[in-house]
Amino acid sequence: MEEMTVTGLVALFPSTKEERDVFVEKLIDSVLAGCVNPLTVENQLAQIEMVVRRYRSDERVNEYIKRI
């Protein structure tokens, strides 16, 4: 299997409200069914939140977005 790139991984995330709702419901179902450890999911979601904050606060990204 080919290694996943960072942008490839981000592309797997929901892009619309409908996709987001399905994603969240499937995640909740997986936790409640015991398919995944809820503490692991909590940690991963916390890390994702930090990634989003760092990306959005990066001045290089903000300047680039302003130019396009």
C-alpha positions in Angstrom: 0.0 0.0 0.0 1.2 3.5 -0.9 2.0 5.8 2.0 -0.7 8.4 2.7 0.3 12.0 2.3 -0.8 14.7 4.7 -2.9 16.4 2.0 -4.3 13.0 1.0 -5.3 12.4 4.6 -7.0 15.8 4.9 -8.9 15.1 1.7 -10.6 12.2 3.4 -12.2 14.5 5.9 -15.8 15.8 5.4 -16.2 18.8 3.1 -19.9 19.5 3.5 -22.4 19.6 6.4 -23.9 16.3 5.2 -20.5 14.6 5.1 -19.7 15.9 8.5 -22.9 14.6 10.0 -22.4 11.2 8.5 -18.7 11.1 9.7 -19.7 12.1 13.3 -22.5 9.5 13.4 -20.2 6.7 12.2 -17.6 7.7 14.7 -20.1 7.7 17.5 -21.5 4.4 16.4 -18.0 2.9 16.3 -17.3 4.1 19.8 -20.6 2.9 21.2 -20.2 -0.5 19.5 -16.8 -1.0 21.2 -14.9 -1.0 17.9 -12.6 1.7 19.0 -11.3 2.9 22.4 -13.2 6.1 23.3 -10.1 7.5 25.1 -8.0 7.0 22.0 -10.6 8.8 19.9 -10.7 11.7 22.5 -6.9 12.0 22.3 -6.9 11.9 18.5 -9.7 14.5 18.3 -7.8 16.8 20.7 -4.8 16.5 18.5 -6.8 17.3 15.4 -8.2 20.4 17.1 -4.7 21.5 17.8 -3.6 20.9 14.2 -6.5 23.1 13.0 -5.7 25.9 15.4 -2.0 25.9 14.4 -2.8 25.8 10.7 -5.3 28.6 10.9 -3.1 30.8 13.0 0.0 30.4 10.8 0.8 33.8 9.3 2.3 32.2 6.1 -1.0 30.5 5.4 -3.0 33.6 6.2 -0.9 35.8 4.0 -1.1 33.3 1.1 -4.9 33.1 1.4 -5.1 36.9 1.3 -3.2 36.9 -2.0 -5.5 34.4 -3.8 
